[in-house]
Amino acid sequence: MRSGVRIEPSADVDERAVIGRGSTVWHLAQVREGAEVGAECIIGRGAYVGPGVRIGDRVKVQNHALVYEPAVVEDGVFIGPAAVLTNDLYPRSVDVDGKLKRGEDWHAQGVTLRQGCSIGGRAVLVAGVTVGRWALVAAGAVVHRDVPDFALVAGVPARRIKWVGRAGEPLEDAGGGCWRCPRTGEEYVESDGLLSPAR
């Protein structure tokens, strides 16, 4: 029994996984060997966290999301239901000789999710991409290249359609390369196709 952690009886949590205090692993979820889940996280029903995956604090991995190794998920990230973080750019079941591929036959490339970003339900993230801080990936999007901080991307393939602030709402154009959050009033500055908080 892990102190300060709730693990439902039907969950499969390897004894070599680390689960942070205040975290919950729901029914039928699987957390593999060597995975690290931070404090106050929620691993939803039927979710999968692969071997060696690193998850920060206050992360939500919603029902049936698949987080394949060696993904890195920073603090405050939201991974929506049935989202998939892949790890193989050139997937094959067999090698060129027709033999079943094994772990040593390919190189896993993890997805990186930066602080506070959100991944919509059923989104697919291609191996090796990075989603920037506080970015938002729309439901059903297929992300095949890096997403900048504060970008809202949607579609197949995913493209930036708006900017979002830390509250997750689309920003309003304040003119002159400046953007403002309608909820918090926080201001941001756009330069060379990137967005950053105003100083």
Secondary structure, 3 states (H helix, E strand, C coil): CCCCCEECCCCEECCCCEECCCCEECCCCEECCCCEECCCCEECCCCEECCCCEECCCCEECCCCEECCCCEECCCCEECCCCEECCCCCCCCECCCCCECCHHHCCCCCCEECCCCEECCCCEECCCCEECCCCEECCCCEECCCECCCEEEECCCCEEEEEECCCCCECEEEECCEEECCCCCCEEEEECCEEEECC
